[in-house]
Each structure stands twice: as C-alpha cells, then as structure tokens.
Amino acid sequence: MSFLKATEIVYEDLSGFTPLTDLLSNNESSVYPLVAPMQEGENFITYHIRFVVVEAKNNLKGFEVVIRSFSTKYDDCCAIADSVVEALKDSESFYSQGGGESVQTDEGWLFIEQKFSLKIN
C-alpha cells in the first residue's frame, strides 16, 4: 500500500465520522494532513503517517498514524481525542491504539497527540 492510499484511508475514517466532525470548527473541513492553516478555528485535527514493517510470519505491514486533536480548551481536546478513537473503531480498517499525551504549545494551543497502528496485508 502506498503513502497516498494510507493517508486517504485515514482521512476518510476521520472526516467521515459525524460524531467527530460535529466537534470540529468546520466539520470535516477541519481534518488536515500534517498542518492546519493559520485561519483554522479553535477545534481541528491533524494527522501524519509513517511506514513501518512488522516482522511476522504473515508479512504484515503497517503505518503508524499520529493524530493531534487541537483546541483552546482542555475538555474539548479530550472530547475530540475520545471521538477520534471511536472513529477508528468504527472503521473497516484495523487500527490499534499505541498511546498518547497532552501538550501545550508555546502559542497557548492545547492538543492531545495519539498514536495508532494501521495494519495492512
């Protein structure tokens, strides 16, 4: 699977989950690969992927998916991050959660960074 196909899957899984996009400033338009534009509202998410090979007898390959849920309010960050988990559980693709942490940027933005594995054959 290519980077392009993997990022399309992640985008569709996030932007297509209404309970998540209802929490974002501009609904599904607030889901971005890598970075969000400066004019984005208070609540949005970014994601990026990294290709990894998992040694196994069935030759599974996968992508590490890093999703950041941004807001100016901590409770909103938590709600968005929880909804991200639900969106990926609802997906037809197989994701496993690998952890996460809360962060505050120098500019005052809050985000929760979550890591997931996206497994493919």
WOSULLIN-V806636 format. One record per helix or strand of 3 or more residues. SS is the DSSP state (@ for helix, = for strand). FROM is the first residue (numbers start at 1). LEN is the number of residues. If there is no record, write none. Layout:
BEGIN
ss:SS from:FROM len:LEN
ss:SS from:FROM len:LEN
END
This chain:
BEGIN
ss:@ from:3 len:13
ss:@ from:18 len:4
ss:@ from:27 len:4
ss:= from:31 len:3
ss:= from:44 len:10
ss:= from:61 len:11
ss:@ from:74 len:17
ss:= from:94 len:11
ss:= from:110 len:11
END
